[in-house]
Amino acid sequence: MDTNKSTTSTYSKKKIAVFGSGWSGEYLAELTSGILDYTLINNSDVFSFVNFSIAGNTTDYNVAQKSFFMLPDISEFDGIILLSNSINQKEELDYLVSEIKRYSIPAISIEIDIPGIPTVVTDNYSGMFSLCEHLIVEHRVANIVYVSGPKAHSESQTRLEALSDAASKYNITVPEENILYGNWGNDTIPGLIDGWLANHPLPDAFICANDIMAIAVCDRMRLLGYEVPEEVIVTGYDFIRLARNYEPPISSVNHEWHQMGQVAVTSLFDLMDGKNVPERTILNTTFVPCGTCGCSGDSRTVKAKQHMSPHYRPNQIDPIVVDSHFRHFISSTRKLSEKEGIHNSFSYLFEQDHTIEGNDFALYLRDDFFTEDSIGHMLDSKQNYHYDAICSLHDGKVQPVKTIDFKTGVFESGSKNEKPGFYVFIPLYGSDASYGFAMLSGPINIASDNQYYIWSVHMVQTLEQIINNITIDRLYSQMEKLSVTDPLTGVYNRAGCESISYPLLIESGKNNKYCVVMLIDMDRMKLINDKFGHASGDKAVIILASSLKKALPQDFLVSRFGGDEFFVAGPVEDKDADIEAFISAVNKEINRETTDNNLEFTISASFGYTVICPSSVSEIEHAIVEADNAMYKNKHEHHKNMP
């Protein structure tokens, strides 16, 4: 085992990492609030890494979400809390556990037993057993359908076991066909319910493994014309805010997640201090009878909210304000494609309003985001990508753009603040590409409404608009380049000469600088075409263009006027510049390329030139005529001396 744990010498506070799923909104918010109760008074920073992988999804989306957990350097943390039951991919949890054990980092697992790591669990069994016994005894329920979570999930199995034991106690059987396996979400419920009802009468009760599925079942029952609880009872599990506020309220089991967070973090600090911690700490759950089982319930219990820390207050953020904030994402950058403009636009937006993001915020894009080959890349966890902080705030103030290595830069904000803080990191993924990540330090209550996910979706949409802008700009640039480029040789065509060379010459003239204007024409081009074919003629033209580009100074512009005739323009020191030296260099390059290409024919060219200090197009055109006359005079001499 590698026990060499690196440290950040300038970091005075403890660094606690929390890994979990952003889908588990209220669970994440309440549990983290319990963690913060302890860490913020014990001089510790909490870094929460939240991804949005989907159970059973094997697409590239999950690959990118999983890779996000692999970015931070686990060895840099003093302690880690795994929200293990919320992590949707086995590979994610396996990786985190292996890194924790590799570096011997004190860690606590939530709800899932992991060998070698102390676990804090809720007693899923007792709460569900009480719920089922209540239905059987108080409401005479006998025909039960269990709406389960994923079949292999331990919590779902424990709740099913409690149901089976309660039913068995009262001589009731729950057949296998009455167990419907869902995915914890509401999307599979209509198909499961409709499929079961197509072959069975309405049961006495649907007992659901969580509140989200219970709410979906209630909604489906109403759509199908059934009354809850008059015709069928529906119960859930978790006692989330949506279930408490549903009409009628969902009969459910209360987890006390806030307390779980408190117990988990105090156990973690005991581990960090070298104290013994129980291998398994079990917290009680409580059945809360409510309207969907036909009970009015204890009104104080139904209406009362769970204990909330100062860090968690639901419904604090005005939805209208949030919607406006998100719409500004796209509107602020809808026409931008350059890094500097995007930095300025985002910086203005977030400095004015960072209610959701918090006073310490950073938007990190992969450093190849603005390059031509960035679109479509997956985030490869084996590579240590660098990121540009395209927009960042410290204490609400805009910071300059800088490039970071994720594994070390993750602690940057915490090290700047004397007081302990809370920082949430979320991946930004879309269109089969990982664009980067964001760091927020806003209130934890935004997690309960899935605002982390909503924020990431809106930001990804904004980034994809920027990518579209970049793509359009590139295509426009390519089209513009094609319009002024000769396809055979790659140098400017005649249109390019007039639109690019002429303005450059005039600008030089205005600055009292001399320029050479040169015309070049291939010797005996017709003979090459007739004797060796037009492909050879094209090859000769390509070699002449290449020789001009290579031999002449880089600031000279080369254009193909047409056929085998070329135009060259470029700045020279004075009107007596040694142009013949340029011509000699071109001829030398022609001879070298002719030899390298093993040509069957000889390439030579005639040159004509003049040196001017132009101030208008008419002067340039007059210079071209002079250069053309000189070129034909040179060609006549060449032909006269050729065999």
Order of alpha helices (4+ residues) and beta strands (2+ residues): beta-alpha-beta-alpha-beta-alpha-beta-beta-alpha-beta-alpha-beta-alpha-beta-alpha-beta-alpha-beta-alpha-beta-beta-alpha-alpha-alpha-beta-beta-beta-beta-alpha-alpha-beta-beta-alpha-alpha-beta-alpha-alpha-beta-beta-alpha-beta-alpha
